[in-house]
Amino acid sequence: MYKYCFFNDYSEGAYPAILELLTQTNLAQEDGYGEDLFSRQAADLLRQATGSPAAAVHFVSGGTQANLIVLASLLKPFEAVIAATTGHVAVHEAGAVEATGHKIVTVETADGKLTPAQVQEVVDQHTDEHMVRPRVVYISNSTEVGTAYTREELVGLAQCCRANRLYLYLDGARLGSALVSEGADLALTDLASLVDVYYIGGTKNGALLGEAIVINNPALQPDFRYHLKQRGALLAKGRVLGLQFIGLFRDGLYFALARHANAMAAKLSNGLAALGFSFLTRSTTNQIFPILPDPLIAALQRDYGFYIWRRADTGHSVVRLVTSWATREEKVTEFLEDVVRAMQGS
């Protein structure tokens, strides 16, 4: 049994107020399949919060489901997705996008973020009908390595996509963490004019489960519910998802929970940096990637749960530490103290 786990940001259930909201409305009778009063209210809240009054909003159960359905709906059989090699769709979704018959063209990045120049290079390499045709640029914010896009970076990508008739899709599994990260200058309302489709992640930010797909581009809105139904995402009890987004966005809870997760990650990061450790990336979100000696990792894994991300060099590995809305500060302090003790004992 571990003292504490830093495996992910969904080990806990849900923020208590979310569970209370589900309990309070439990016996109310409502329509199914996302047409209930709660889901409609949640969609209105999100349109207001995102500054996109004409957006279509749909709720699904998880991030892989959101990515699969959105990308499959955007692509013709011969079209492809451009993504960073670290992108979730390229690494951690068991070939879900490829299973729909669509190729993912991956690009090596230094920090998990795509640039306009990299996108343009892929477009220029795919010249005719003997190759797939790039149609969607997939990004995540925050990225799989904890970095966050600036507004300028996203504007550049949006301009590149429009110049090349590409759709820009943003995976927002940890969008809250990115938007409230240190130095962030990108607002939720900016996405209305910059991306065609994105989703707001609830699963990794206090919800029991659920993500909200926001479709800004009017041309992509018709018939989307057919895609949801065909992929098993149109839940009979869709109220469960809508209610949680009411709880998250009614009084700013979504951003408060993300700030807490980021603060706990910053405490971890600052503590490890003070001990002389370096990092794979400069993360300002709730995922950090310190590079630690292998013997220290082995010692820590006797008491703490976390993933080894990849090998750094002979004798060192990159580990991933993830904090959440529920991470207690005393557990972060205890972990750092145990790092010092393990170093002294080695």
RODO-2510 file (C-alpha; in nm, 4 decimals, decimal comma):
residues 346
     n   res          X          Y          Z
     1     m     0,0000     0,0000     0,0000
     2     y     0,1392     0,3361    -0,1054
     3     k     0,1615     0,6359     0,1258
     4     y     0,0277     0,8421    -0,1639
     5     c    -0,0072     0,8232    -0,5429
     6     f     0,0947     1,0747    -0,8070
     7     f    -0,0106     0,8493    -1,0956
     8     n    -0,2787     1,0777    -1,2400
     9     d    -0,5444     1,3412    -1,1699
    10     y    -0,8448     1,1089    -1,1649
    11     s    -0,7595     0,8657    -0,8842
    12     e    -1,0152     1,0330    -0,6582
    13     g    -1,3893     1,0317    -0,7247
    14     a    -1,5427     1,3779    -0,7542
    15     y    -1,5407     1,7100    -0,5754
    16     p    -1,8002     1,6815    -0,2944
    17     a    -2,0221     1,9619    -0,4273
    18     i    -2,0577     1,7713    -0,7549
    19     l    -2,1780     1,4617    -0,5728
    20     e    -2,4176     1,6734    -0,3676
    21     l    -2,5668     1,8189    -0,6845
    22     l    -2,6199     1,4706    -0,8268
    23     t    -2,7875     1,3605    -0,5030
    24     q    -3,0118     1,6667    -0,4736
    25     t    -3,1557     1,6138    -0,8214
    26     n    -3,1624     1,2356    -0,8114
    27     l    -3,5403     1,1883    -0,8065
    28     a    -3,6252     1,4577    -1,0604
    29     q    -3,7608     1,3055    -1,3798
    30     e    -3,5922     1,4321    -1,6947
    31     d    -3,5675     1,3576    -2,0655
    32     g    -3,2840     1,1365    -2,1817
    33     y    -2,9967     1,1523    -2,4272
    34     g    -2,8702     1,4966    -2,3297
    35     e    -3,2024     1,6715    -2,3859
    36     d    -3,2725     1,7089    -2,0145
    37     l    -3,3077     2,0454    -1,8426
    38     f    -2,9717     2,0106    -1,6662
    39     s    -2,7742     1,9433    -1,9842
    40     r    -2,9430     2,2348    -2,1583
    41     q    -2,8585     2,4631    -1,8649
    42     a    -2,4988     2,3389    -1,8647
    43     a    -2,4670     2,4030    -2,2379
    44     d    -2,5933     2,7582    -2,1901
    45     l    -2,3451     2,8119    -1,9063
    46     l    -2,0604     2,6947    -2,1272
    47     r    -2,1657     2,9118    -2,4195
    48     q    -2,1577     3,2078    -2,1840
    49     a    -1,8260     3,1098    -2,0235
    50     t    -1,6598     3,0455    -2,3589
    51     g    -1,7918     3,3585    -2,5279
    52     s    -1,9358     3,1501    -2,8086
    53     p    -2,3150     3,1967    -2,8036
    54     a    -2,3672     3,0042    -3,1263
    55     a    -2,1509     2,7049    -3,0306
    56     a    -2,2914     2,3531    -3,0254
    57     v    -2,2184     2,1808    -2,6927
    58     h    -2,2283     1,8042    -2,6412
    59     f    -2,1373     1,5988    -2,3349
    60     v    -1,9535     1,2653    -2,3512
    61     s    -1,8105     1,0358    -2,0892
    62     g    -1,4367     1,0514    -2,1561
    63     g    -1,1484     1,2047    -2,3475
    64     t    -1,0666     0,9169    -2,5816
    65     q    -1,4328     0,9001    -2,6752
    66     a    -1,4347     1,2742    -2,7459
    67     n    -1,1206     1,2553    -2,9596
    68     l    -1,2407     0,9543    -3,1564
    69     i    -1,5846     1,0961    -3,2327
    70     v    -1,4697     1,4479    -3,3185
    71     l    -1,1871     1,3367    -3,5445
    72     a    -1,3944     1,0700    -3,7200
    73     s    -1,6644     1,3287    -3,7861
    74     l    -1,4172     1,5756    -3,9385
    75     l    -1,2301     1,3400    -4,1708
    76     k    -1,3041     1,1826    -4,5064
    77     p    -1,1618     0,8305    -4,5500
    78     f    -0,8470     0,9571    -4,7233
    79     e    -0,7769     1,2428    -4,4804
    80     a    -0,5324     1,2515    -4,1904
    81     v    -0,4559     1,4147    -3,8562
    82     i    -0,1361     1,6040    -3,7774
    83     a    -0,0218     1,5587    -3,4159
    84     a     0,2886     1,5777    -3,2007
    85     t     0,4552     1,2424    -3,1426
    86     t     0,3620     1,2797    -2,7755
    87     g    -0,0031     1,3533    -2,8592
    88     h    -0,2605     1,1487    -2,6727
    89     v    -0,4270     1,0290    -2,9950
    90     a    -0,0917     0,9027    -3,1210
    91     v     0,0249     0,7243    -2,8060
    92     h    -0,2398     0,6507    -2,5461
    93     e    -0,5623     0,5651    -2,7275
    94     a    -0,4930     0,2111    -2,8527
    95     g    -0,5138     0,3174    -3,2159
    96     a    -0,8704     0,4497    -3,1787
    97     v    -0,8314     0,7039    -3,4578
    98     e    -0,6480     0,4587    -3,6827
    99     a    -0,9266     0,2068    -3,6238
   100     t    -1,1632     0,4447    -3,8061
   101     g    -0,9318     0,4236    -4,1081
   102     h    -0,7488     0,7518    -4,0603
   103     k    -0,3738     0,8057    -4,0504
   104     i    -0,2024     1,0168    -3,7846
   105     v     0,0984     1,2061    -3,9189
   106     t     0,3235     1,2647    -3,6186
   107     v     0,5763     1,5438    -3,5730
   108     e     0,8703     1,5469    -3,3323
   109     t     0,8546     1,8433    -3,0955
   110     a     1,0869     1,9710    -2,8253
   111     d     0,8110     2,0559    -2,5785
   112     g     0,4964     1,8776    -2,6952
   113     k     0,3712     2,1838    -2,8861
   114     l     0,3195     2,2020    -3,2618
   115     t     0,4355     2,5103    -3,4523
   116     p     0,2995     2,6608    -3,7762
   117     a     0,6266     2,5755    -3,9519
   118     q     0,5928     2,2080    -3,8577
   119     v     0,2322     2,1974    -3,9760
   120     q     0,3248     2,3684    -4,3016
   121     e     0,6043     2,1181    -4,3630
   122     v     0,3611     1,8267    -4,3327
   123     v     0,1144     1,9961    -4,5679
   124     d     0,3879     2,0630    -4,8226
   125     q     0,5005     1,6982    -4,8124
   126     h     0,1527     1,5673    -4,8973
   127     t     0,1020     1,6804    -5,2525
   128     d    -0,1433     1,4540    -5,4360
   129     e    -0,3901     1,1665    -5,4281
   130     h    -0,1142     0,9088    -5,3806
   131     m    -0,0861     1,0241    -5,0188
   132     v    -0,3292     1,0990    -4,7424
   133     r    -0,4486     1,4572    -4,7278
   134     p    -0,3909     1,6387    -4,3968
   135     r    -0,7176     1,7891    -4,2776
   136     v    -0,7022     1,8277    -3,8969
   137     v    -0,4352     1,9637    -3,6669
   138     y    -0,4660     1,8006    -3,3250
   139     i    -0,3181     1,9739    -3,0215
   140     s    -0,3693     1,9353    -2,6485
   141     n    -0,3573     2,2109    -2,3891
   142     s    -0,1944     2,1450    -2,1582
   143     t     0,0221     1,9037    -2,3570
   144     e     0,1129     1,5500    -2,2611
   145     v     0,4418     1,6809    -2,1195
   146     g     0,2887     1,9542    -1,9065
   147     t     0,3533     2,2569    -2,1265
   148     a     0,0897     2,5140    -2,2218
   149     y     0,0295     2,7130    -2,5387
   150     t     0,0513     3,0911    -2,5280
   151     r    -0,2076     3,3001    -2,7067
   152     e     0,0474     3,4005    -2,9697
   153     e     0,1323     3,0365    -3,0390
   154     l    -0,2329     2,9430    -3,0791
   155     v    -0,3021     3,2426    -3,3017
   156     g    -0,0136     3,1350    -3,5252
   157     l    -0,1488     2,7823    -3,5522
   158     a    -0,4984     2,9081    -3,6265
   159     q    -0,3712     3,1311    -3,9062
   160     c    -0,1678     2,8450    -4,0539
   161     c    -0,4698     2,6139    -4,0437
   162     r    -0,6955     2,8651    -4,2161
   163     a    -0,4382     2,9332    -4,4859
   164     n    -0,4215     2,5604    -4,5594
   165     r    -0,7930     2,4799    -4,5130
   166     l    -0,7234     2,2658    -4,2067
   167     y    -0,9438     2,2249    -3,9013
   168     l    -0,7829     2,3028    -3,5646
   169     y    -0,8946     2,0691    -3,2864
   170     l    -0,7902     2,1120    -2,9241
   171     d    -0,7938     1,8269    -2,6719
   172     g    -0,8825     1,9973    -2,3429
   173     a    -0,8471     1,7073    -2,1013
   174     r    -0,6408     1,9401    -1,8809
   175     l    -0,7587     2,2696    -2,0261
   176     g    -0,8330     2,4189    -1,6840
   177     s    -0,4772     2,3568    -1,5705
   178     a    -0,3395     2,5243    -1,8827
   179     l    -0,5610     2,8320    -1,8605
   180     v    -0,4667     2,9096    -1,4986
   181     s    -0,1002     2,8126    -1,5276
   182     e     0,1808     3,0504    -1,4376
   183     g     0,2273     3,3120    -1,7088
   184     a    -0,0795     3,1997    -1,9035
   185     d    -0,2191     3,4688    -2,1349
   186     l    -0,4755     3,2513    -2,3116
   187     a    -0,8367     3,2794    -2,1971
   188     l    -1,1218     3,0356    -2,2444
   189     t    -1,3004     3,2990    -2,4529
   190     d    -1,0070     3,3133    -2,6970
   191     l    -1,0877     2,9627    -2,8166
   192     a    -1,4125     3,0775    -2,9758
   193     s    -1,2219     3,2528    -3,2547
   194     l    -0,9124     3,0344    -3,2721
   195     v    -1,0187     2,6686    -3,2841
   196     d    -1,2904     2,4895    -3,4778
   197     v    -1,3649     2,2314    -3,2091
   198     y    -1,2354     2,1590    -2,8602
   199     y    -1,3438     1,9886    -2,5449
   200     i    -1,3398     2,0981    -2,1840
   201     g    -1,2172     1,8189    -1,9602
   202     g    -1,4138     1,7393    -1,6472
   203     t    -1,2789     1,3932    -1,5645
   204     k    -0,9352     1,5293    -1,4714
   205     n    -1,0641     1,8373    -1,2925
   206     g    -1,3135     1,7431    -1,0254
   207     a    -1,5951     1,5702    -1,2142
   208     l    -1,6892     1,2098    -1,1552
   209     l    -1,6637     1,1707    -1,5320
   210     g    -1,7389     1,3712    -1,8412
   211     e    -1,6102     1,6085    -2,1076
   212     a    -1,7891     1,8902    -2,2895
   213     i    -1,7326     1,9098    -2,6665
   214     v    -1,7654     2,2658    -2,7964
   215     i    -1,8081     2,3051    -3,1737
   216     n    -1,7421     2,6643    -3,2794
   217     n    -1,7396     2,6138    -3,6552
   218     p    -2,1035     2,6239    -3,7756
   219     a    -2,0236     2,3993    -4,0727
   220     l    -1,9266     2,1166    -3,8359
   221     q    -2,2335     2,1302    -3,6131
   222     p    -2,5065     1,9574    -3,8190
   223     d    -2,5677     1,5870    -3,7554
   224     f    -2,3102     1,5583    -3,4773
   225     r    -2,5609     1,3747    -3,2574
   226     y    -2,5635     1,0960    -3,5175
   227     h    -2,1906     1,0513    -3,4624
   228     l    -2,2471     1,0433    -3,0859
   229     k    -2,5158     0,7776    -3,1147
   230     q    -2,3202     0,5598    -3,3555
   231     r    -2,0157     0,5627    -3,1260
   232     g    -2,2130     0,4807    -2,8109
   233     a    -2,1716     0,8257    -2,6591
   234     l    -2,5325     0,9427    -2,6522
   235     l    -2,6095     0,8425    -2,2934
   236     a    -2,9670     0,7742    -2,1886
   237     k    -2,8835     0,9349    -1,8524
   238     g    -2,7062     1,2307    -2,0068
   239     r    -2,8238     1,4373    -1,7096
   240     v    -2,5334     1,2916    -1,5099
   241     l    -2,2869     1,4731    -1,7365
   242     g    -2,4783     1,7991    -1,7665
   243     l    -2,5251     1,8326    -1,3920
   244     q    -2,1545     1,8064    -1,3279
   245     f    -2,0736     2,0891    -1,5671
   246     i    -2,3339     2,3047    -1,3963
   247     g    -2,1455     2,2406    -1,0722
   248     l    -1,8087     2,3135    -1,2306
   249     f    -1,9017     2,6349    -1,4138
   250     r    -2,1800     2,7962    -1,2112
   251     d    -1,9472     2,9658    -0,9600
   252     g    -1,5987     2,9291    -1,1078
   253     l    -1,5237     2,5976    -0,9366
   254     y    -1,3593     2,4609    -1,2501
   255     f    -1,0787     2,7157    -1,2375
   256     a    -1,0400     2,7036    -0,8578
   257     l    -0,9802     2,3276    -0,8703
   258     a    -0,7272     2,3679    -1,1517
   259     r    -0,5396     2,6350    -0,9555
   260     h    -0,5097     2,4022    -0,6584
   261     a    -0,3741     2,1192    -0,8738
   262     n    -0,1197     2,3541    -1,0314
   263     a    -0,0151     2,4919    -0,6933
   264     m     0,0554     2,1433    -0,5610
   265     a     0,2591     2,0597    -0,8727
   266     a     0,4546     2,3852    -0,8348
   267     k     0,5366     2,2950    -0,4750
   268     l     0,6663     1,9573    -0,5926
   269     s     0,8618     2,1137    -0,8775
   270     n     1,0184     2,3866    -0,6642
   271     g     1,1117     2,1380    -0,3948
   272     l     1,2830     1,9025    -0,6385
   273     a     1,4578     2,1885    -0,8181
   274     a     1,5926     2,3104    -0,4835
   275     l     1,7458     1,9653    -0,4390
   276     g     1,9314     2,0052    -0,7680
   277     f     1,7174     1,7939    -0,9999
   278     s     1,6474     1,8917    -1,3594
   279     f     1,3310     1,8354    -1,5643
   280     l     1,2314     1,7070    -1,9073
   281     t     1,0225     2,0204    -1,9725
   282     r     0,9448     2,3433    -1,7965
   283     s     0,5946     2,2543    -1,6901
   284     t     0,3678     2,5170    -1,5379
   285     t     0,0690     2,2846    -1,5094
   286     n    -0,0232     1,9890    -1,2894
   287     q     0,2109     1,7384    -1,4554
   288     i     0,5833     1,7593    -1,3891
   289     f     0,8637     1,5440    -1,5281
   290     p     1,1740     1,5418    -1,3054
   291     i     1,4856     1,3462    -1,4018
   292     l     1,5947     1,1298    -1,1091
   293     p     1,8668     0,8697    -1,0428
   294     d     1,7334     0,5169    -1,0887
   295     p     1,8242     0,4060    -0,7324
   296     l     1,6286     0,7020    -0,5916
   297     i     1,3309     0,6130    -0,8102
   298     a     1,3363     0,2552    -0,6851
   299     a     1,3489     0,3733    -0,3246
   300     l     1,0593     0,6157    -0,3703
   301     q     0,8433     0,3621    -0,5510
   302     r     0,8344     0,1498    -0,2391
   303     d     0,6130     0,4148    -0,0789
   304     y     0,4732     0,6243    -0,3640
   305     g     0,2887     0,5538    -0,6859
   306     f     0,4084     0,7333    -1,0015
   307     y     0,5053     0,6432    -1,3564
   308     i     0,8491     0,6214    -1,5120
   309     w     0,8022     0,8234    -1,8319
   310     r     1,1170     0,7266    -2,0207
   311     r     1,4904     0,6679    -1,9921
   312     a     1,7003     0,9857    -1,9689
   313     d     2,0496     0,8348    -1,9787
   314     t     2,2461     0,5579    -1,8156
   315     g     2,1483     0,5706    -1,4519
   316     h     1,8681     0,8298    -1,4791
   317     s     1,5030     0,8248    -1,5830
   318     v     1,2270     1,0777    -1,6338
   319     v     0,9320     1,0249    -1,4014
   320     r     0,5869     1,1791    -1,4192
   321     l     0,4273     1,3262    -1,1077
   322     v     0,0670     1,4408    -1,1390
   323     t    -0,1344     1,6391    -0,8848
   324     s    -0,5095     1,6915    -0,8725
   325     w    -0,7875     1,9009    -0,7223
   326     a    -0,7742     1,6641    -0,4236
   327     t    -0,3963     1,6544    -0,3631
   328     r    -0,3243     1,7499    -0,0033
   329     e    -0,0320     1,9810     0,0622
   330     e     0,0903     1,7723     0,3526
   331     k     0,1315     1,4761     0,1162
   332     v     0,3483     1,6847    -0,1145
   333     t     0,5582     1,7947     0,1829
   334     e     0,5899     1,4356     0,3020
   335     f     0,7025     1,3220    -0,0431
   336     l     0,9740     1,5878    -0,0598
   337     e     1,0935     1,4962     0,2888
   338     d     1,1120     1,1308     0,1846
   339     v     1,3146     1,2293    -0,1218
   340     v     1,5707     1,3926     0,1067
   341     r     1,5777     1,0890     0,3369
   342     a     1,6239     0,8543     0,0424
   343     m     1,9082     1,0672    -0,0920
   344     q     2,0799     1,0637     0,2453
   345     g     2,0413     0,6877     0,2733
   346     s     2,1827     0,6101    -0,0697
***
